[in-house]
Amino acid sequence: MKIAISCEGNDLNCQIDPRFGRAKGFLICDIDAGTHEFVDNTQNLNAAQGAGIQSAQNVAATGAKAVITGHVGPKAFTALEKGNIQVHLIGGGTVAEAIEAFKAGKLDAADGADKPAHW
């Protein structure tokens, strides 16, 4: 299973980016194979609108079935939900810590956005 984690860098030791739509990038981790790759998201950092939806489309294109991030807005949440991608919210830490929490079942799936649009 592939999961996408919003991140501030491109390796397992980097910090979680608390923003989904305007994250620097996503580390796409195949938790079965133990591999990962960085997907750049800088095109959405300064987008006037649509950053969450575009980021959701980028994540869906990787084949990820779950997202771990700090916060997600309503449009991004809806786009991810339509793509059958679960959203898991986490308060911070490194990508490696997020993966371990996910594997251990410590991250519940969110049932909606936790931030308003354009926060």
Secondary structure, 3 states (H helix, E strand, C coil): CEEEEEECCCCCCCEECCECCCCCEEEEEECCCCEEEEEECHHHCCCCCCHHHHHHHHHHHCCCCEEEECECCHHHHHHHHHCCCEEEECCCCEHHHHHHHHHCCCCCECCCCCCCCCC
